[in-house]
Amino acid sequence: MRHREKKTCPVRTCRGCGTKKPQQELLRLSLQDGQLVVDIDRSLPGRGLYCCDDEQCRKRLEKNKKVLKRAFRLKV
Ligand SMILES: [Zn+2]
């Protein structure tokens, strides 16, 4: 456990299962050249979304085109 901080850590919603978790416990996914990639150090440009660090949850999210389109503002 790291040192405690007074400020609350940001909470993000996993787009795969809808669970709310502290941002640091979620993976950031970014869309690069039409591919969903894990933004490991959170430095990729553009929009991102968050997902549990869980393979099943990520697969569920990758299949959910509706959520992806909305998250990345893709044109249909
Ligand atoms: Zn999830």
N, CA, C, O and the ligand as a Tripos MOL2 file, in Angstrom:
@<TRIPOS>MOLECULE
protein
  305   303    77     0     0
PROTEIN
NO_CHARGES

@<TRIPOS>ATOM
      1 N           0.8420   -1.2010    0.0000 N.3       1 MET1
      2 CA          0.0000    0.0000    0.0000 C.3       1 MET1
      3 C           0.8730    1.2450    0.0000 C.2       1 MET1
      4 O           1.8730    1.3340    0.7130 O.2       1 MET1
      5 N           0.4700    2.1840   -0.8080 N.am      2 ARG2
      6 CA          1.2530    3.4080   -0.8920 C.3       2 ARG2
      7 C           0.8170    4.3890    0.1860 C.2       2 ARG2
      8 O          -0.1010    4.1370    0.9670 O.2       2 ARG2
      9 N           1.4980    5.4900    0.1910 N.am      3 HIS3
     10 CA          1.1430    6.5230    1.1610 C.3       3 HIS3
     11 C          -0.2660    7.0320    0.9030 C.2       3 HIS3
     12 O          -0.7320    7.0830   -0.2350 O.2       3 HIS3
     13 N          -0.9070    7.3940    1.9510 N.am      4 ARG4
     14 CA         -2.2900    7.8460    1.8160 C.3       4 ARG4
     15 C          -2.3530    9.2680    1.3080 C.2       4 ARG4
     16 O          -1.5080   10.1070    1.6210 O.2       4 ARG4
     17 N          -3.3430    9.5040    0.5410 N.am      5 GLU5
     18 CA         -3.5660   10.8660    0.0630 C.3       5 GLU5
     19 C          -4.9530   11.3150    0.4700 C.2       5 GLU5
     20 O          -5.8890   10.5220    0.5740 O.2       5 GLU5
     21 N          -5.0500   12.5730    0.6890 N.am      6 LYS6
     22 CA         -6.3490   13.0950    1.1130 C.3       6 LYS6
     23 C          -7.3240   13.1690   -0.0480 C.2       6 LYS6
     24 O          -8.5140   12.8890    0.0940 O.2       6 LYS6
     25 N          -6.7980   13.5480   -1.1830 N.am      7 LYS7
     26 CA         -7.7230   13.6780   -2.3060 C.3       7 LYS7
     27 C          -8.1940   12.3040   -2.7680 C.2       7 LYS7
     28 O          -7.4270   11.3420   -2.8060 O.2       7 LYS7
     29 N          -9.4270   12.2400   -3.1040 N.am      8 THR8
     30 CA         -9.9860   10.9620   -3.5250 C.3       8 THR8
     31 C          -9.5250   10.6460   -4.9320 C.2       8 THR8
     32 O          -9.4180   11.5280   -5.7850 O.2       8 THR8
     33 N          -9.2560    9.3800   -5.1550 N.am      9 CYS9
     34 CA         -8.8230    8.9990   -6.4790 C.3       9 CYS9
     35 C         -10.0340    8.9630   -7.4060 C.2       9 CYS9
     36 O         -11.1460    8.6410   -6.9880 O.2       9 CYS9
     37 N          -9.8000    9.2950   -8.6500 N.am     10 PRO10
     38 CA        -10.9170    9.3310   -9.5930 C.3      10 PRO10
     39 C         -11.4940    7.9370   -9.8230 C.2      10 PRO10
     40 O         -10.7710    6.9430   -9.8930 O.2      10 PRO10
     41 N         -12.7870    7.9010   -9.9350 N.am     11 VAL11
     42 CA        -13.4710    6.6400  -10.1820 C.3      11 VAL11
     43 C         -13.9210    6.6120  -11.6320 C.2      11 VAL11
     44 O         -14.4580    7.5900  -12.1520 O.2      11 VAL11
     45 N         -13.6990    5.4980  -12.2640 N.am     12 ARG12
     46 CA        -14.1140    5.3270  -13.6510 C.3      12 ARG12
     47 C         -15.0130    4.1040  -13.7550 C.2      12 ARG12
     48 O         -14.9690    3.1990  -12.9220 O.2      12 ARG12
     49 N         -15.8110    4.1050  -14.7780 N.am     13 THR13
     50 CA        -16.7140    2.9790  -14.9920 C.3      13 THR13
     51 C         -16.1460    2.0600  -16.0620 C.2      13 THR13
     52 O         -15.7700    2.5130  -17.1430 O.2      13 THR13
     53 N         -16.0870    0.7900  -15.7620 N.am     14 CYS14
     54 CA        -15.6760   -0.1850  -16.7610 C.3      14 CYS14
     55 C         -16.7690   -0.2850  -17.8120 C.2      14 CYS14
     56 O         -17.9400   -0.4870  -17.4910 O.2      14 CYS14
     57 N         -16.3720   -0.1420  -19.0660 N.am     15 ARG15
     58 CA        -17.3550   -0.1910  -20.1430 C.3      15 ARG15
     59 C         -17.7370   -1.6220  -20.5060 C.2      15 ARG15
     60 O         -18.6680   -1.8540  -21.2780 O.2      15 ARG15
     61 N         -17.0210   -2.5540  -19.9500 N.am     16 GLY16
     62 CA        -17.3500   -3.9440  -20.2410 C.3      16 GLY16
     63 C         -18.4690   -4.4620  -19.3380 C.2      16 GLY16
     64 O         -19.4010   -5.1160  -19.8060 O.2      16 GLY16
     65 N         -18.3720   -4.1690  -18.0620 N.am     17 CYS17
     66 CA        -19.3370   -4.7300  -17.1280 C.3      17 CYS17
     67 C         -20.0680   -3.6580  -16.3340 C.2      17 CYS17
     68 O         -21.0240   -3.9590  -15.6200 O.2      17 CYS17
     69 N         -19.6320   -2.4160  -16.4520 N.am     18 GLY18
     70 CA        -20.3420   -1.3440  -15.7820 C.3      18 GLY18
     71 C         -19.9650   -1.1400  -14.3270 C.2      18 GLY18
     72 O         -20.5960   -0.3510  -13.6230 O.2      18 GLY18
     73 N         -18.9380   -1.8460  -13.8730 N.am     19 THR19
     74 CA        -18.5050   -1.6920  -12.4940 C.3      19 THR19
     75 C         -17.7020   -0.4100  -12.3280 C.2      19 THR19
     76 O         -16.8770   -0.0630  -13.1730 O.2      19 THR19
     77 N         -17.9510    0.2730  -11.2460 N.am     20 LYS20
     78 CA        -17.1750    1.4680  -10.9610 C.3      20 LYS20
     79 C         -15.9980    1.0980  -10.0800 C.2      20 LYS20
     80 O         -16.1430    0.4200   -9.0630 O.2      20 LYS20
     81 N         -14.8440    1.5550  -10.4910 N.am     21 LYS21
     82 CA        -13.6320    1.2460   -9.7510 C.3      21 LYS21
     83 C         -12.7180    2.4570   -9.7740 C.2      21 LYS21
     84 O         -12.8550    3.3380  -10.6230 O.2      21 LYS21
     85 N         -11.7800    2.4920   -8.8290 N.am     22 PRO22
     86 CA        -10.7640    3.5440   -8.9040 C.3      22 PRO22
     87 C         -10.0120    3.4440  -10.2300 C.2      22 PRO22
     88 O          -9.7030    2.3540  -10.7120 O.2      22 PRO22
     89 N          -9.7360    4.5810  -10.7890 N.am     23 GLN23
     90 CA         -9.0950    4.6430  -12.1000 C.3      23 GLN23
     91 C          -7.8380    3.7750  -12.1660 C.2      23 GLN23
     92 O          -7.5480    3.1590  -13.1910 O.2      23 GLN23
     93 N          -7.1090    3.7370  -11.0730 N.am     24 GLN24
     94 CA         -5.8310    3.0100  -11.1020 C.3      24 GLN24
     95 C          -6.0140    1.5040  -11.2020 C.2      24 GLN24
     96 O          -5.0780    0.7790  -11.5410 O.2      24 GLN24
     97 N          -7.2170    1.0370  -10.9070 N.am     25 GLU25
     98 CA         -7.4530   -0.4070  -10.9990 C.3      25 GLU25
     99 C          -7.9810   -0.8210  -12.3600 C.2      25 GLU25
    100 O          -8.1590   -2.0050  -12.6450 O.2      25 GLU25
    101 N          -8.2240    0.1640  -13.1800 N.am     26 LEU26
    102 CA         -8.7580   -0.1380  -14.5080 C.3      26 LEU26
    103 C          -7.6970    0.0710  -15.5680 C.2      26 LEU26
    104 O          -6.7590    0.8480  -15.3920 O.2      26 LEU26
    105 N          -7.8660   -0.6390  -16.6750 N.am     27 LEU27
    106 CA         -7.0010   -0.4120  -17.8250 C.3      27 LEU27
    107 C          -7.5790    0.7170  -18.6550 C.2      27 LEU27
    108 O          -8.7960    0.8620  -18.7620 O.2      27 LEU27
    109 N          -6.7120    1.5030  -19.2320 N.am     28 ARG28
    110 CA         -7.1850    2.4870  -20.1860 C.3      28 ARG28
    111 C          -7.0190    1.8980  -21.5760 C.2      28 ARG28
    112 O          -5.9440    1.4280  -21.9470 O.2      28 ARG28
    113 N          -8.0940    1.9330  -22.3290 N.am     29 LEU29
    114 CA         -8.0350    1.4470  -23.7030 C.3      29 LEU29
    115 C          -8.1750    2.6300  -24.6310 C.2      29 LEU29
    116 O          -8.9460    3.5560  -24.3800 O.2      29 LEU29
    117 N          -7.4190    2.5810  -25.7010 N.am     30 SER30
    118 CA         -7.4450    3.6600  -26.6590 C.3      30 SER30
    119 C          -7.5940    3.0670  -28.0540 C.2      30 SER30
    120 O          -7.2220    1.9210  -28.3050 O.2      30 SER30
    121 N          -8.1380    3.8590  -28.9380 N.am     31 LEU31
    122 CA         -8.3230    3.3860  -30.2960 C.3      31 LEU31
    123 C          -7.2110    3.9610  -31.1710 C.2      31 LEU31
    124 O          -7.0960    5.1740  -31.3420 O.2      31 LEU31
    125 N          -6.3950    3.0580  -31.7220 N.am     32 GLN32
    126 CA         -5.2900    3.4800  -32.5730 C.3      32 GLN32
    127 C          -5.4210    2.7780  -33.9150 C.2      32 GLN32
    128 O          -5.3420    1.5520  -33.9980 O.2      32 GLN32
    129 N          -5.6200    3.5570  -34.9510 N.am     33 ASP33
    130 CA         -5.7900    2.9930  -36.2920 C.3      33 ASP33
    131 C          -6.8800    1.9240  -36.3260 C.2      33 ASP33
    132 O          -6.7360    0.8850  -36.9710 O.2      33 ASP33
    133 N          -7.9560    2.1990  -35.6270 N.am     34 GLY34
    134 CA         -9.0840    1.2880  -35.6590 C.3      34 GLY34
    135 C          -8.9410    0.0750  -34.7600 C.2      34 GLY34
    136 O          -9.8320   -0.7720  -34.7030 O.2      34 GLY34
    137 N          -7.8280   -0.0090  -34.0640 N.am     35 GLN35
    138 CA         -7.6080   -1.1410  -33.1740 C.3      35 GLN35
    139 C          -7.6900   -0.6800  -31.7230 C.2      35 GLN35
    140 O          -7.1790    0.3750  -31.3470 O.2      35 GLN35
    141 N          -8.3420   -1.4980  -30.9380 N.am     36 LEU36
    142 CA         -8.4150   -1.2030  -29.5190 C.3      36 LEU36
    143 C          -7.1330   -1.6880  -28.8480 C.2      36 LEU36
    144 O          -6.8340   -2.8820  -28.8530 O.2      36 LEU36
    145 N          -6.4000   -0.7800  -28.2880 N.am     37 VAL37
    146 CA         -5.1380   -1.1620  -27.6550 C.3      37 VAL37
    147 C          -5.1360   -0.7060  -26.2000 C.2      37 VAL37
    148 O          -5.7990    0.2630  -25.8310 O.2      37 VAL37
    149 N          -4.3800   -1.4240  -25.3940 N.am     38 VAL38
    150 CA         -4.2480   -1.0580  -23.9920 C.3      38 VAL38
    151 C          -3.2260    0.0620  -23.8790 C.2      38 VAL38
    152 O          -2.0840   -0.0530  -24.3240 O.2      38 VAL38
    153 N          -3.6670    1.1170  -23.2850 N.am     39 ASP39
    154 CA         -2.7980    2.2760  -23.1020 C.3      39 ASP39
    155 C          -2.0930    2.1170  -21.7600 C.2      39 ASP39
    156 O          -2.5550    2.6120  -20.7320 O.2      39 ASP39
    157 N          -0.9770    1.4230  -21.7950 N.am     40 ILE40
    158 CA         -0.3500    0.9890  -20.5480 C.3      40 ILE40
    159 C           0.1040    2.1630  -19.6840 C.2      40 ILE40
    160 O          -0.1600    2.1960  -18.4820 O.2      40 ILE40
    161 N           0.7760    3.1080  -20.2950 N.am     41 ASP41
    162 CA          1.2230    4.2400  -19.4680 C.3      41 ASP41
    163 C           0.3490    5.4790  -19.6460 C.2      41 ASP41
    164 O           0.7340    6.5950  -19.2960 O.2      41 ASP41
    165 N          -0.8360    5.2460  -20.2010 N.am     42 ARG42
    166 CA         -1.8490    6.3070  -20.3270 C.3      42 ARG42
    167 C          -1.3170    7.5290  -21.0470 C.2      42 ARG42
    168 O          -1.5680    8.6650  -20.6450 O.2      42 ARG42
    169 N          -0.5840    7.2810  -22.1070 N.am     43 SER43
    170 CA          0.0180    8.4040  -22.8180 C.3      43 SER43
    171 C          -0.4800    8.5110  -24.2470 C.2      43 SER43
    172 O          -0.1110    9.4440  -24.9610 O.2      43 SER43
    173 N          -1.3070    7.5790  -24.6720 N.am     44 LEU44
    174 CA         -1.7770    7.6250  -26.0540 C.3      44 LEU44
    175 C          -2.7540    8.7840  -26.2420 C.2      44 LEU44
    176 O          -3.5270    9.1300  -25.3490 O.2      44 LEU44
    177 N          -2.6890    9.3640  -27.4240 N.am     45 PRO45
    178 CA         -3.5710   10.4990  -27.6880 C.3      45 PRO45
    179 C          -5.0070   10.0500  -27.9440 C.2      45 PRO45
    180 O          -5.2830    8.8710  -28.1610 O.2      45 PRO45
    181 N          -5.8780   10.9940  -27.9120 N.am     46 GLY46
    182 CA         -7.2570   10.7160  -28.2710 C.3      46 GLY46
    183 C          -8.0850   10.2090  -27.1080 C.2      46 GLY46
    184 O          -7.6560   10.1980  -25.9540 O.2      46 GLY46
    185 N          -9.2600    9.7980  -27.4530 N.am     47 ARG47
    186 CA        -10.1970    9.3570  -26.4320 C.3      47 ARG47
    187 C          -9.8000    8.0020  -25.8980 C.2      47 ARG47
    188 O          -9.1670    7.2010  -26.5840 O.2      47 ARG47
    189 N         -10.1800    7.7660  -24.6760 N.am     48 GLY48
    190 CA         -9.9310    6.4660  -24.0970 C.3      48 GLY48
    191 C         -11.1470    6.0100  -23.3250 C.2      48 GLY48
    192 O         -12.0530    6.7900  -23.0300 O.2      48 GLY48
    193 N         -11.1480    4.7660  -23.0130 N.am     49 LEU49
    194 CA        -12.1800    4.2760  -22.1180 C.3      49 LEU49
    195 C         -11.5380    3.3060  -21.1540 C.2      49 LEU49
    196 O         -10.4030    2.8650  -21.3390 O.2      49 LEU49
    197 N         -12.2780    2.9920  -20.1410 N.am     50 TYR50
    198 CA        -11.7000    2.1760  -19.0790 C.3      50 TYR50
    199 C         -12.3750    0.8260  -18.9970 C.2      50 TYR50
    200 O         -13.5680    0.6840  -19.2630 O.2      50 TYR50
    201 N         -11.5870   -0.1530  -18.6230 N.am     51 CYS51
    202 CA        -12.0780   -1.5170  -18.5420 C.3      51 CYS51
    203 C         -11.3180   -2.2320  -17.4340 C.2      51 CYS51
    204 O         -10.1680   -1.9070  -17.1390 O.2      51 CYS51
    205 N         -11.9780   -3.2080  -16.8300 N.am     52 CYS52
    206 CA        -11.3100   -4.0150  -15.8120 C.3      52 CYS52
    207 C         -10.0620   -4.6680  -16.4010 C.2      52 CYS52
    208 O          -9.9860   -4.9480  -17.5980 O.2      52 CYS52
    209 N          -9.1020   -4.8960  -15.5340 N.am     53 ASP53
    210 CA         -7.9070   -5.6210  -15.9490 C.3      53 ASP53
    211 C          -8.2500   -7.1040  -15.9450 C.2      53 ASP53
    212 O          -7.7790   -7.8750  -15.1090 O.2      53 ASP53
    213 N          -9.0660   -7.4650  -16.8850 N.am     54 ASP54
    214 CA         -9.6390   -8.8060  -16.8930 C.3      54 ASP54
    215 C          -9.9260   -9.1880  -18.3390 C.2      54 ASP54
    216 O         -10.6100   -8.4630  -19.0620 O.2      54 ASP54
    217 N          -9.4040  -10.3150  -18.7420 N.am     55 GLU55
    218 CA         -9.4940  -10.6880  -20.1530 C.3      55 GLU55
    219 C         -10.9330  -10.8460  -20.6180 C.2      55 GLU55
    220 O         -11.2960  -10.4010  -21.7060 O.2      55 GLU55
    221 N         -11.7380  -11.4760  -19.7960 N.am     56 GLN56
    222 CA        -13.1330  -11.6870  -20.1880 C.3      56 GLN56
    223 C         -13.8700  -10.3730  -20.3210 C.2      56 GLN56
    224 O         -14.6650  -10.1740  -21.2400 O.2      56 GLN56
    225 N         -13.5990   -9.5040  -19.4120 N.am     57 CYS57
    226 CA        -14.2820   -8.2220  -19.4410 C.3      57 CYS57
    227 C         -13.8560   -7.4370  -20.6750 C.2      57 CYS57
    228 O         -14.6720   -6.7530  -21.2930 O.2      57 CYS57
    229 N         -12.6070   -7.5320  -21.0260 N.am     58 ARG58
    230 CA        -12.1050   -6.8090  -22.1850 C.3      58 ARG58
    231 C         -12.7110   -7.3700  -23.4690 C.2      58 ARG58
    232 O         -13.0730   -6.6210  -24.3760 O.2      58 ARG58
    233 N         -12.8150   -8.6730  -23.5330 N.am     59 LYS59
    234 CA        -13.4060   -9.2760  -24.7190 C.3      59 LYS59
    235 C         -14.8640   -8.8690  -24.8720 C.2      59 LYS59
    236 O         -15.3490   -8.6100  -25.9740 O.2      59 LYS59
    237 N         -15.5370   -8.8200  -23.7530 N.am     60 ARG60
    238 CA        -16.9340   -8.4060  -23.7970 C.3      60 ARG60
    239 C         -17.0380   -6.9790  -24.3340 C.2      60 ARG60
    240 O         -17.9140   -6.6490  -25.1340 O.2      60 ARG60
    241 N         -16.1310   -6.1690  -23.8700 N.am     61 LEU61
    242 CA        -16.1280   -4.7830  -24.3190 C.3      61 LEU61
    243 C         -15.8020   -4.6780  -25.8080 C.2      61 LEU61
    244 O         -16.4260   -3.9030  -26.5330 O.2      61 LEU61
    245 N         -14.8420   -5.4440  -26.2490 N.am     62 GLU62
    246 CA        -14.4420   -5.3750  -27.6540 C.3      62 GLU62
    247 C         -15.5690   -5.7960  -28.5830 C.2      62 GLU62
    248 O         -15.6430   -5.3590  -29.7310 O.2      62 GLU62
    249 N         -16.4300   -6.6360  -28.0790 N.am     63 LYS63
    250 CA        -17.5630   -7.0690  -28.9030 C.3      63 LYS63
    251 C         -18.6950   -6.0590  -28.8960 C.2      63 LYS63
    252 O         -19.5760   -6.0860  -29.7560 O.2      63 LYS63
    253 N         -18.6620   -5.1830  -27.9330 N.am     64 ASN64
    254 CA        -19.7730   -4.2580  -27.7770 C.3      64 ASN64
    255 C         -19.5560   -3.0060  -28.6190 C.2      64 ASN64
    256 O         -19.1130   -1.9660  -28.1310 O.2      64 ASN64
    257 N         -19.8810   -3.1420  -29.8870 N.am     65 LYS65
    258 CA        -19.6030   -2.0510  -30.8250 C.3      65 LYS65
    259 C         -20.3570   -0.7800  -30.4740 C.2      65 LYS65
    260 O         -19.8850    0.3300  -30.7170 O.2      65 LYS65
    261 N         -21.5180   -0.9620  -29.9060 N.am     66 LYS66
    262 CA        -22.3250    0.2170  -29.5950 C.3      66 LYS66
    263 C         -21.6090    1.0910  -28.5740 C.2      66 LYS66
    264 O         -21.5480    2.3140  -28.7020 O.2      66 LYS66
    265 N         -21.0710    0.4270  -27.5600 N.am     67 VAL67
    266 CA        -20.3420    1.1650  -26.5340 C.3      67 VAL67
    267 C         -19.0850    1.7900  -27.1250 C.2      67 VAL67
    268 O         -18.7470    2.9330  -26.8160 O.2      67 VAL67
    269 N         -18.4010    1.0400  -27.9690 N.am     68 LEU68
    270 CA        -17.1620    1.5560  -28.5550 C.3      68 LEU68
    271 C         -17.4410    2.7730  -29.4230 C.2      68 LEU68
    272 O         -16.7160    3.7670  -29.3730 O.2      68 LEU68
    273 N         -18.4900    2.6840  -30.2120 N.am     69 LYS69
    274 CA        -18.8150    3.8120  -31.0800 C.3      69 LYS69
    275 C         -19.1160    5.0560  -30.2670 C.2      69 LYS69
    276 O         -18.7060    6.1640  -30.6140 O.2      69 LYS69
    277 N         -19.8360    4.8500  -29.1840 N.am     70 ARG70
    278 CA        -20.1870    6.0030  -28.3800 C.3      70 ARG70
    279 C         -18.9400    6.5470  -27.6870 C.2      70 ARG70
    280 O         -18.7380    7.7600  -27.6260 O.2      70 ARG70
    281 N         -18.1140    5.6580  -27.1710 N.am     71 ALA71
    282 CA        -16.9380    6.0970  -26.4270 C.3      71 ALA71
    283 C         -15.9640    6.8490  -27.3120 C.2      71 ALA71
    284 O         -15.3400    7.8170  -26.8780 O.2      71 ALA71
    285 N         -15.8360    6.4090  -28.5420 N.am     72 PHE72
    286 CA        -14.8470    7.0210  -29.4260 C.3      72 PHE72
    287 C         -15.4690    7.9420  -30.4710 C.2      72 PHE72
    288 O         -14.7820    8.4490  -31.3570 O.2      72 PHE72
    289 N         -16.7690    8.1480  -30.3540 N.am     73 ARG73
    290 CA        -17.4620    9.0300  -31.2830 C.3      73 ARG73
    291 C         -17.2270    8.6350  -32.7250 C.2      73 ARG73
    292 O         -16.9570    9.4780  -33.5810 O.2      73 ARG73
    293 N         -17.3330    7.3610  -32.9800 N.am     74 LEU74
    294 CA        -17.1230    6.8870  -34.3400 C.3      74 LEU74
    295 C         -18.3580    7.2060  -35.1770 C.2      74 LEU74
    296 O         -19.4900    7.2250  -34.6950 O.2      74 LEU74
    297 N         -18.0850    7.4520  -36.4350 N.am     75 LYS75
    298 CA        -19.1930    7.6540  -37.3460 C.3      75 LYS75
    299 C         -19.7050    6.2950  -37.8030 C.2      75 LYS75
    300 O         -18.9390    5.3940  -38.1470 O.2      75 LYS75
    301 N         -20.9790    6.1890  -37.7930 N.am     76 VAL76
    302 CA        -21.5820    4.9090  -38.1680 C.3      76 VAL76
    303 C         -21.6550    4.8090  -39.6820 C.2      76 VAL76
    304 O         -22.1320    3.8060  -40.2120 O.2      76 VAL76
    305 ZN        -15.3850   -4.8430  -16.1580 Zn       77 ZN77
@<TRIPOS>BOND
     1     1     2 1
     2     2     3 1
     3     3     4 2
     4     3     5 am
     5     5     6 1
     6     6     7 1
     7     7     8 2
     8     7     9 am
     9     9    10 1
    10    10    11 1
    11    11    12 2
    12    11    13 am
    13    13    14 1
    14    14    15 1
    15    15    16 2
    16    15    17 am
    17    17    18 1
    18    18    19 1
    19    19    20 2
    20    19    21 am
    21    21    22 1
    22    22    23 1
    23    23    24 2
    24    23    25 am
    25    25    26 1
    26    26    27 1
    27    27    28 2
    28    27    29 am
    29    29    30 1
    30    30    31 1
    31    31    32 2
    32    31    33 am
    33    33    34 1
    34    34    35 1
    35    35    36 2
    36    35    37 am
    37    37    38 1
    38    38    39 1
    39    39    40 2
    40    39    41 am
    41    41    42 1
    42    42    43 1
    43    43    44 2
    44    43    45 am
    45    45    46 1
    46    46    47 1
    47    47    48 2
    48    47    49 am
    49    49    50 1
    50    50    51 1
    51    51    52 2
    52    51    53 am
    53    53    54 1
    54    54    55 1
    55    55    56 2
    56    55    57 am
    57    57    58 1
    58    58    59 1
    59    59    60 2
    60    59    61 am
    61    61    62 1
    62    62    63 1
    63    63    64 2
    64    63    65 am
    65    65    66 1
    66    66    67 1
    67    67    68 2
    68    67    69 am
    69    69    70 1
    70    70    71 1
    71    71    72 2
    72    71    73 am
    73    73    74 1
    74    74    75 1
    75    75    76 2
    76    75    77 am
    77    77    78 1
    78    78    79 1
    79    79    80 2
    80    79    81 am
    81    81    82 1
    82    82    83 1
    83    83    84 2
    84    83    85 am
    85    85    86 1
    86    86    87 1
    87    87    88 2
    88    87    89 am
    89    89    90 1
    90    90    91 1
    91    91    92 2
    92    91    93 am
    93    93    94 1
    94    94    95 1
    95    95    96 2
    96    95    97 am
    97    97    98 1
    98    98    99 1
    99    99   100 2
   100    99   101 am
   101   101   102 1
   102   102   103 1
   103   103   104 2
   104   103   105 am
   105   105   106 1
   106   106   107 1
   107   107   108 2
   108   107   109 am
   109   109   110 1
   110   110   111 1
   111   111   112 2
   112   111   113 am
   113   113   114 1
   114   114   115 1
   115   115   116 2
   116   115   117 am
   117   117   118 1
   118   118   119 1
   119   119   120 2
   120   119   121 am
   121   121   122 1
   122   122   123 1
   123   123   124 2
   124   123   125 am
   125   125   126 1
   126   126   127 1
   127   127   128 2
   128   127   129 am
   129   129   130 1
   130   130   131 1
   131   131   132 2
   132   131   133 am
   133   133   134 1
   134   134   135 1
   135   135   136 2
   136   135   137 am
   137   137   138 1
   138   138   139 1
   139   139   140 2
   140   139   141 am
   141   141   142 1
   142   142   143 1
   143   143   144 2
   144   143   145 am
   145   145   146 1
   146   146   147 1
   147   147   148 2
   148   147   149 am
   149   149   150 1
   150   150   151 1
   151   151   152 2
   152   151   153 am
   153   153   154 1
   154   154   155 1
   155   155   156 2
   156   155   157 am
   157   157   158 1
   158   158   159 1
   159   159   160 2
   160   159   161 am
   161   161   162 1
   162   162   163 1
   163   163   164 2
   164   163   165 am
   165   165   166 1
   166   166   167 1
   167   167   168 2
   168   167   169 am
   169   169   170 1
   170   170   171 1
   171   171   172 2
   172   171   173 am
   173   173   174 1
   174   174   175 1
   175   175   176 2
   176   175   177 am
   177   177   178 1
   178   178   179 1
   179   179   180 2
   180   179   181 am
   181   181   182 1
   182   182   183 1
   183   183   184 2
   184   183   185 am
   185   185   186 1
   186   186   187 1
   187   187   188 2
   188   187   189 am
   189   189   190 1
   190   190   191 1
   191   191   192 2
   192   191   193 am
   193   193   194 1
   194   194   195 1
   195   195   196 2
   196   195   197 am
   197   197   198 1
   198   198   199 1
   199   199   200 2
   200   199   201 am
   201   201   202 1
   202   202   203 1
   203   203   204 2
   204   203   205 am
   205   205   206 1
   206   206   207 1
   207   207   208 2
   208   207   209 am
   209   209   210 1
   210   210   211 1
   211   211   212 2
   212   211   213 am
   213   213   214 1
   214   214   215 1
   215   215   216 2
   216   215   217 am
   217   217   218 1
   218   218   219 1
   219   219   220 2
   220   219   221 am
   221   221   222 1
   222   222   223 1
   223   223   224 2
   224   223   225 am
   225   225   226 1
   226   226   227 1
   227   227   228 2
   228   227   229 am
   229   229   230 1
   230   230   231 1
   231   231   232 2
   232   231   233 am
   233   233   234 1
   234   234   235 1
   235   235   236 2
   236   235   237 am
   237   237   238 1
   238   238   239 1
   239   239   240 2
   240   239   241 am
   241   241   242 1
   242   242   243 1
   243   243   244 2
   244   243   245 am
   245   245   246 1
   246   246   247 1
   247   247   248 2
   248   247   249 am
   249   249   250 1
   250   250   251 1
   251   251   252 2
   252   251   253 am
   253   253   254 1
   254   254   255 1
   255   255   256 2
   256   255   257 am
   257   257   258 1
   258   258   259 1
   259   259   260 2
   260   259   261 am
   261   261   262 1
   262   262   263 1
   263   263   264 2
   264   263   265 am
   265   265   266 1
   266   266   267 1
   267   267   268 2
   268   267   269 am
   269   269   270 1
   270   270   271 1
   271   271   272 2
   272   271   273 am
   273   273   274 1
   274   274   275 1
   275   275   276 2
   276   275   277 am
   277   277   278 1
   278   278   279 1
   279   279   280 2
   280   279   281 am
   281   281   282 1
   282   282   283 1
   283   283   284 2
   284   283   285 am
   285   285   286 1
   286   286   287 1
   287   287   288 2
   288   287   289 am
   289   289   290 1
   290   290   291 1
   291   291   292 2
   292   291   293 am
   293   293   294 1
   294   294   295 1
   295   295   296 2
   296   295   297 am
   297   297   298 1
   298   298   299 1
   299   299   300 2
   300   299   301 am
   301   301   302 1
   302   302   303 1
   303   303   304 2
@<TRIPOS>SUBSTRUCTURE
     1 MET1         2 RESIDUE 1 A MET
     2 ARG2         6 RESIDUE 1 A ARG
     3 HIS3        10 RESIDUE 1 A HIS
     4 ARG4        14 RESIDUE 1 A ARG
     5 GLU5        18 RESIDUE 1 A GLU
     6 LYS6        22 RESIDUE 1 A LYS
     7 LYS7        26 RESIDUE 1 A LYS
     8 THR8        30 RESIDUE 1 A THR
     9 CYS9        34 RESIDUE 1 A CYS
    10 PRO10       38 RESIDUE 1 A PRO
    11 VAL11       42 RESIDUE 1 A VAL
    12 ARG12       46 RESIDUE 1 A ARG
    13 THR13       50 RESIDUE 1 A THR
    14 CYS14       54 RESIDUE 1 A CYS
    15 ARG15       58 RESIDUE 1 A ARG
    16 GLY16       62 RESIDUE 1 A GLY
    17 CYS17       66 RESIDUE 1 A CYS
    18 GLY18       70 RESIDUE 1 A GLY
    19 THR19       74 RESIDUE 1 A THR
    20 LYS20       78 RESIDUE 1 A LYS
    21 LYS21       82 RESIDUE 1 A LYS
    22 PRO22       86 RESIDUE 1 A PRO
    23 GLN23       90 RESIDUE 1 A GLN
    24 GLN24       94 RESIDUE 1 A GLN
    25 GLU25       98 RESIDUE 1 A GLU
    26 LEU26      102 RESIDUE 1 A LEU
    27 LEU27      106 RESIDUE 1 A LEU
    28 ARG28      110 RESIDUE 1 A ARG
    29 LEU29      114 RESIDUE 1 A LEU
    30 SER30      118 RESIDUE 1 A SER
    31 LEU31      122 RESIDUE 1 A LEU
    32 GLN32      126 RESIDUE 1 A GLN
    33 ASP33      130 RESIDUE 1 A ASP
    34 GLY34      134 RESIDUE 1 A GLY
    35 GLN35      138 RESIDUE 1 A GLN
    36 LEU36      142 RESIDUE 1 A LEU
    37 VAL37      146 RESIDUE 1 A VAL
    38 VAL38      150 RESIDUE 1 A VAL
    39 ASP39      154 RESIDUE 1 A ASP
    40 ILE40      158 RESIDUE 1 A ILE
    41 ASP41      162 RESIDUE 1 A ASP
    42 ARG42      166 RESIDUE 1 A ARG
    43 SER43      170 RESIDUE 1 A SER
    44 LEU44      174 RESIDUE 1 A LEU
    45 PRO45      178 RESIDUE 1 A PRO
    46 GLY46      182 RESIDUE 1 A GLY
    47 ARG47      186 RESIDUE 1 A ARG
    48 GLY48      190 RESIDUE 1 A GLY
    49 LEU49      194 RESIDUE 1 A LEU
    50 TYR50      198 RESIDUE 1 A TYR
    51 CYS51      202 RESIDUE 1 A CYS
    52 CYS52      206 RESIDUE 1 A CYS
    53 ASP53      210 RESIDUE 1 A ASP
    54 ASP54      214 RESIDUE 1 A ASP
    55 GLU55      218 RESIDUE 1 A GLU
    56 GLN56      222 RESIDUE 1 A GLN
    57 CYS57      226 RESIDUE 1 A CYS
    58 ARG58      230 RESIDUE 1 A ARG
    59 LYS59      234 RESIDUE 1 A LYS
    60 ARG60      238 RESIDUE 1 A ARG
    61 LEU61      242 RESIDUE 1 A LEU
    62 GLU62      246 RESIDUE 1 A GLU
    63 LYS63      250 RESIDUE 1 A LYS
    64 ASN64      254 RESIDUE 1 A ASN
    65 LYS65      258 RESIDUE 1 A LYS
    66 LYS66      262 RESIDUE 1 A LYS
    67 VAL67      266 RESIDUE 1 A VAL
    68 LEU68      270 RESIDUE 1 A LEU
    69 LYS69      274 RESIDUE 1 A LYS
    70 ARG70      278 RESIDUE 1 A ARG
    71 ALA71      282 RESIDUE 1 A ALA
    72 PHE72      286 RESIDUE 1 A PHE
    73 ARG73      290 RESIDUE 1 A ARG
    74 LEU74      294 RESIDUE 1 A LEU
    75 LYS75      298 RESIDUE 1 A LYS
    76 VAL76      302 RESIDUE 1 A VAL
    77 ZN77       305 GROUP 0 **** ****
